[in-house]
């Protein structure tokens, strides 16, 4: 080995050792001390006397310092560096925002300008880590006095966030023209759970964000984010927003990955006492709400891979990626569910791959619910944009795929195509391809005269090519619907519908196990409606009933085609739709962080006294002590309190 190569290897080795040595782990726990009393470098309580003791800081403010009048000036000292790890103790609670202990803040006029300095950027080789010490008993960062974010990352990159609960301590909503409950400067609220702009390579793992006044996460210009076991619920204006509100395009780029996550009840408030869903409102509401689960501005949305996740019960659209152009991006959705969103379930411009998934278009879900606002968000204010299940942007040679999925449709149509950014340039290569799927339709909710006195009692259709003008003109008014091996029932024109062209497709009742009221007059809107869409023994979706016409097993999927929505094996003969016969709704497991049948809440743990009991029943929340000197109060609600 020559001397030059040896020298290079030694330099690389030395660099790695030095980088590792520079990375520091800092500890935050409520019984720690100030940055004068403690070093912050030991996971230990402050002993009660002395300075420079080997103990944790009592608050992250002692680690990063704070802004005392916005970003113009700071208090405290920034001790940490990019690439460091910060660990909050499990079960502790830390107030984020104005307090008398933090000097230099204007309590009367601008309390929202007193907030922690942002967590610094890491590097590709050494991410900054901000985490709780336990995923089963997450520490809480709760916002107060109108601060922008419970966890602020500014424009910084390479940050890993995990094992945290982000919330506030009051029910109010921010945004719109007249929210159900307005927020005040003296209230214990924060606008967003996580906030930043232009952030690259951020991971969010085992994080629960609930009860924020505006968004769970606002990150316009994001790129290469990864969400794993992220749960958001009851955030007052929206779920994940990539829109900065400027009205101009903000491009999202790279690959955005979401797995085993849940985005629900965006556009709803949350009571602090009991943590119940309340005051759900939407864009069609007279108050001017919003409520998308995942939403973007007019720029590109990046390439998305969503797997084993649910985006349900958001007051507007589930996933709305329809308002910008695309330059080679794709949206891939595997084994996921979109149900009960108050507008459309999935809207994209980039090519869609929707596989082994549910699109349950009960856009009437919020009608008559106890947690829906008493006026302005019912009847014809629901099923916004006609409640179409899918809206797919189309352009020359663009193809959307729906494979092995279950669709329920009481909107105008199950699938509507419209032109990408107004470009009416579709051609023979522009297609919507549907295979091995089922679409159950019914009376169009917004056209039922029992709901809308001026309606015409129309029946939901399968597909409509809206083109650029909404009336089907031009080249994009005749996009090819390439369908086969599908089951249809209840749609306009029944089995004579011209959209049913596949030689192996059928028009007949799919014979699901549950009763699904599809109108007229009576419509199902239960939070567990998807349980009704499993296959009965005599369902024609079964291979054993229909034979080889049930599914085309030669298809090439982007994901694993051998398993269904529940990761249940499809065996040697595939059934149609999202689930194979024998696959059943997942049994409720208290403590797994997902609300399931029979549970009143599920906060991701089985700890009593945190708002959600060890048996997933709602508890009266523990009162949170105010700051005592410079130490945050201990206790408080850490439960999700997911209430139907």
N, C-alpha and C positions, 0 to 999 in steps of 0.2 A: 504494500500500500504506500503510495507516494506521500511526501511530507505535506503537500498542499491539501490533499484529501483529509489527512489526519487533522490538520489545522482547522479545516471547515467543520469536521465532526466535533472537535473540541469546543469550537465557538457555539455550535448549535446546542450542545449539551450544557454548556455554561449558561447560555441564555435561558434554557428551560429551567435550570436550577434557580437562577436569579428571579425569574418571573414567579416561580412557585414560592420562593422566599418572600417576595414582596406582597403576595396576597395575604390578607389578614382576615380573621374571623372575629366579628364583633357581636356582643351579646346584649340584648335588651330584655329586661324583665322588671315587673312593677316594683319589686322590693330592692332594686338596685339603687344607685346613687347618681349624683351629678358627674360631669366630666372633670370636676375638681376632686371629688371624693373617690371616684373609681377610674380605672384604666379602660373599662369596657371590654377587656380582653379575656375575662373569665366568666363562666356561667355560674355566678355565685351572687348571693345577696350582699348588700352593703353591711359591714359588720356593726355600724352604728357610730363609728368615730374614725378619725384619721383622714388623710388625703392620699391619693394615688394608690388606693387599695386594689388588690386583684379581684375586682367584682364587676358586675354588669352595669350598664347605664339603665336608669329607670325610664328613659324615654328616648325615642329616636331623634328628638330635637337636640339632645346632647351630643349625638353622633354627627349630625349633618348641619346643625344650626338652623335658622329659620329666616324667612323673609318677613320684615316687619312693616313694610309699606309697598307691597308688591315686589317687583324684582329690583327696585331702585337701591335698597340698602338691606343689609342682613344683620341678624343678631346671632350670637353663639359662634361656634367654630366648626368648620368642616374637617372632621378628623379622618374620615375614610377616603379611600381612593378607588378609582375604577378597577374592577376585578376582585374587589373584596367581597366577603360574605357577611351578611347581617342576619342574625337569627333572633326572632322574637320568641319568648317562652310560650309554650302551649297554654291555652286557657286564659291568658292575661288579656286585658283590654286597654287600649291606648287612644286617648282623644287626639284628633288631628284638627288643629285650628286654634283660634284665639283662646288664650287664657291669661289671667293676670300674671301668671308666673313668667311669661315670656315678655321681656322688656321691649319697649319701643313701639308696641302695637297701638293703633288708634281704635279703641273699643267702640266709640260712639258712632263714627261715620264709616270706617272702612275695616271692620273686623275680618272680612274675607281676604284682606291683603296680608294677613298674618298666617303663614302656612309653612310647612317644612320645605327646605330646599330640595330640589329633585335628586333622585338617586342617580349617581354618575354613570356614564358609559363604561362598559367593559370593552373587551376586544374580542376578535374572533377566537383567540386562543385562551382567553381568560374572561369569562362573563362575570359581570356583577350579579351577585345572588342576594335576593331579598326573600326571606322565607320564615315560616313558622316552624317550630321544632317538631310539630306533629300534624299530620293530615287528619287525624281522627278527633282532635281537640284544638281546632285552629285558634290562634290568637286573633283578636279583633282590632282593626283600625277603624275608628268611627269618626265621622266628620262632624264639625260644628261650625256655627256662625258663618254660613254661606260660602265656605271655601270651595274652590273649583273642583278639587279631587281629594279623595281619601288617600290615594297613592299617586304621586306626581312623578312622571318620567321626562317631562319637557320634550326636547328633541333628541334624547339620548338613545344609544343603541346597545345591543348585546347585554340585555338584562333578563335574568331568570327570576320569575315571581312565583312563589308556591306556598301552599299550606296556610293561606290567610283568609279571613273573613272581612269584607269591606262593607260598611253600612253607615247609617246615621241613626238618630234617636227621635225622629218625629215624622209624622206623615204630612208631606206637602209635595206639590209638583211644580216643576220649573219648565216654562215654555208655553207656547200657544198664546191665545188672547185672553183667556179667562179660565185658568186651571181650577179644578174642583176645590183645592185647598191651596192658597197662596203661601209662599215661604217668606219669612221676615228675617231681618238682619240679626235679631237676637235668638233665632231658633237654632236648635241643634240639628242642622241639616248640611249636607254637602251636595254639590251638583252631580258629580260623576264618581264612580268607583275608582277607575284608572284613567288617567288623562295624559295625553302627549300628542305630538305632531311630527310626522316624518320619521318615525322610529323604525329601525331595521333590526331584525333578529331579536325579537322579544318572545319569551316563552311564558305562558300562564298555565300553571298546573295545580290542580286541587285548590282552586280559589272559588269562593262563594261570594257573590256580590248581590246585595238585595236592599230594597228600600231607599235607594238614592233618588234624589228629586228629579234628576234628568236622565242621564245614561248610565248603564253599567260600565261601559268602556267607550271613550271617545278618542279615536286615533286617526285623524285624517292624514293621508300620505303614508300610511303604514306599508311595510314590506317585510315579507318572510316572518310572519308571526305564527306561533304554534300554540293552540289551545288544547289542553288535555284535562279532562274531567273538570272543565269550567262549568259552574252553575250560576246563572243569573235569573233573578225573579223579582217582580214587583218594583221595577225601576220606572219612575214616573213619566218619562217622555219617550224612552226607547231602550233597546238592548245594546247591541254593538253598532256604533255609528262611526262611519269613516268620512263624514261630512263636517266641514268646519263652519258651516252656516253662512259662508260668504256669498254663495250663489254662483261661484266660479268652480271650474273643474279642479278636483284634488285627486291626483292619481294614486291608486293603491297598486302595488307591483309585487313581483316575485311570487312565491308560493305561500298561500295562507292555508294552514292545516288545522282542522278541528276534529277531535275524536272524543267519544264517550262524554259528550257535553250536553247541557240543557239550557236553552234560552226560552224562558216562558214569562208570560204576564208582563211584557214590556208595554208601557202605557197605563200601568196601574199603580196605585198607591199601596202603602203597607202600614198598618197600624203598628205603633211601637209596642203597645200593650197587646200581647197575643200574636203579633207578627202576622196578621191576617191580610189577605188580598182585599183591597177596597178601592172604590172610586176609579174604576177602569173607564177610560175615555179615549177617543180616537180622532183621526183627522177629519172625518165627516161629522164629528160632534160640533155643536154650535160653539163650543169653547176653543176650538182650533187645536186639538191635540195632535198626536203623531202616532207612535206605537209600533214601528217596524221592529222585528226581531233583529235583523241584520240589514243595514242600510248604507248606501253610498251616495256620493255626490255625482257630478256629471263626468268625472274622469274615469279611467280604466279601473277595474276592480281587482286585478291580479288573478292568478289561477288558484281556485279553491279545491280542496279535497276535504269533504265532510263525511265522516264515517261514524256509525254507531251512536248517533246523536239525535236529540229531539229539539225542534224549533216549533213550539206549540203555544196557542192561546195568547198571542200577541195581538194588540188591538187593531193593527193594520196588517201589513204584509209579513209573511214569514221571512223569506230571503228576497230582498229587493235589489237585484243587480242589473236593473233594466235601463238606467238613465245615462249611461256613458257608452262610449265606443269600446272596441276591444282590438288588441293587436296580437293575436295568437294565444290569448288566455283560454282556459277551459274551466268549467265548473263540474266537478265530479262528486256525486252524492251516492253513498253506499250504505245500505242497512240503516237508514235514518227515517225519521217521521216528521211530517209537517201536518199539523192538524189544528183546527179551531182558530186559525188566524183570521182576523176580522176583515181582511181584504183578499188578496191572492196568496196562495201558499208558496209558490216559487216563481220568481221573475228574473230572467237572465237575458243578456245579449250574447255573451260568449257561448260557444257550443256546450250543451248540457249532456251529461251522462248520468242518468237517474236509474239506479239499479237496486233491486231487492229492497225497495223502500215504499213508504206510505205517503200519499198526498190526499189527506182526508179533508175535503173542502167544505166542512160545515162552518161556513163563514158567518152563520147565525149564532155561533157559540155564546156570545155575550148577551144575547137577547134574554131579558127577564132574569138574569143571574143576580143574586143578592149583592154581589160586589161590583156590579155595573152602576155607573152614575144614574141617578133617578130620572134624568131627562136628557135628551139630546143625543143619546147613543143607544138607539134601539131601532127596531123596524127597518125602514129604508136607509137609515144611517149606517147600517151594517152592510156587509158584502160590497165594500167599496170597489170601484172599477168593475162592477158587475159580478164580483166574486168569482171570476174565472180561476180555475185551479192553477194552471200554468199560463204564464205569458212569456213567449219565446221570441227573442229578436232574430231576424233572418236577414241574410245577405247572400251574395253569390257563393255557391259551393259550401254553404254552412249546413251542417247536419246536427240535429239533436236526437238523442237516443233515450227511450224509456223502455227498460227491460225488467221483466220479472217484478212488476210493481202493482200496487193496489191504489186505485183512484176513486174518490167519491166526489160527486159533482152536483151541487144544487145552485151553481152560479149560471151565468149565461151560457158559457161553454166550458168544457173540460180543458181544452188547449186552444189558446189564441196565439197566432203569430202576428208579429208587426215588424216593420222594417227597422233595422239597425240605424239609429240616428237619422232616420228619414231617407235612407238610401234605397230607392226602389229598383234594385239591380239583381233581383233573384234570377236563378236560371235552373236548368234541369238538375244541377247538382245540389240545389237547396231542398232539404227534406226534413221531415219529422218522422223518425223511425220508431215504431212501437211493436214490441214482441212480448209474448209470454205474460201479458198483463191483463188486468180486469178494470173496467170502468163502470161503476154503478151510478146512474143518474136519477134525477127526480124532477119535481116541479121547481122552476126557477124561483128562489126565495123572494127576490125583489120584485117579481112580477106576479106573485100570488095576491089576489085581490083581498085576501084576509090580512095581508101585511101592508099592501100598497093599494089603496082604493082605486087608483088610476091604472093599475096593472092590467095585463092581458092574459094572465094564467098560462104563460108560455112554459114549455118543457125545456130543460137544459139540453144543449146540443153537445156533440162530441168534439168538433174542431171548427174553427173559423179563421180564415186568412184575412186579417184586417188590412194589411198593406200599409201604405203611408198615410192615407186619408181616413182610415178606419172603415172604409166602405168596400174594400177588396179590389181596388183598381190597380192597374199596372201589373208588372211582372211578379210582384210579391203577393198578388191576390190569388195566385194559383200554385202555391207551394205544395209539393207532393207530400201526401200523408201515406207513408209506406208502412202499412200495418198488416200483421198476420199472427196467427196463433194467439189471438186475444178473445176475451169474453166481454160482451157489452150487454147492458140491460137498463131499461128505464129512460133511455134518451129520446130525443125528438125523432119522430118518424119510425120509432121502434126498429125492427129488423130491416126495414126498407131504407134506412138511412144510407145515403150514398157514400158516406165516409167508411162504411164497413165493406172492405174490398178483399180482404185476405181469404184465400181459399180454405184456410184452416180455422178461421175465426167463427165464433158462434154468437147468436143473440138469444139469450135465455137467462132466467134468474140464476145467479151464481150460488144460491142456497148457502149463504153464510150462516153461522150458528146463532147470531143474535137478531133481534128485531130492530130494523133501521127505518124510522119514520121519515119518508122523503117527500111529504106533502101529498096532496094539498092540505093546508091549514096546520097540520101537526108535523113537526120536524124534530128529530133527535138533536140534542146538543149537550150530551153528557161529557164530562172530562175523561171518561173511560170508553168513549164510543168505539175506539179502535178495537177493543176486545170483541165487538160484535162481528168483525170482519174476518174471523178465522173460519176455516172450512169445515162444513159438516161432512158426514160420511158420504152423503149422496151428491156433493157439489160437483158440477160439471167441470170445475177447474182441476179436479183430480185426474191423474193419469189413469187410475183404475176404473174411472167412470167414462172418460172421453177417449182414452187411448192416446196415441201419438199426437193427436191434434191439440192436446193440452199445452204443450210447450215445444219449442224448437231447441233441442239440446245441443245443437251444433254451433250455436251462437258464440261469438267471442266477446266476453265481458271485460271491462276494465278492472273489475274486482273479482273476488272468488265466487264463481257462479254455482259452486257445489253446495253452498249454504244459503239459508234464507235470512230474513230480517233478524231473527233471533239467533243467528249462527247455527241453526238446526240443519242437519245434513239433508240435502234433497235426495239422497240415495241414487239409485240407478235410473229412476224415472221421475222427471220433474213435474210438479204441479204448477198451475198458473198462479200469478199474483205474488204478493210479497212474502207469503208464508206457505210452507209445505203442510199438507195434512199431517197431524200429529204434533206439529209445533204449537205451543200454547202460550198464552200471555205469561210473562215472567212473574213468578210468585213474588209477593212483597217480601223484601228483605230490609228490615229496619236498620238504618245506619249506613245504607249505601249511597245516600245523597240524592236519590231519585224518588219522587212521589209515586207510589204504586197503589193499586186497589186495596182498600182497607186501612190506609194510613191517613192521618190528619196532618202530618208533617214528617219530614225526614231531613235532618240537619247534618247528615254525614257522620254521625257518631251515636253511641248508645249511652251517653252521659245524662244523668238526671240533673235538673236544676238550671238548664241552659235555655229554656223556652220550648224545647221539644224533648219529651221524656225518652227513656230507654225502650219504651214500647211504641214510640212514634205517635203519642198523643200530645196535644198542646198544653203547655204549662204556663202559669202566670210568670212573666219575666222577673228576674232578680233585679232590684234597683241598683243602679250604677252610682258609686260614690263620686262626688266631684273631685277635682284636683285638690290634693292636700299638699300645699307647698308646690314642689315641682314634680311630684310623682302622680302618675295617672291612677284613677280609681280602678279597683279590681272588681271583676264580676261582670254582670250584664248579660244580655241575650246573645248567645252564639248560635241559636237554632235558626234554621231556615224558616220554620213555621210555614210550610207550603200548604196553603189552605185552598180547597176547592170552593 
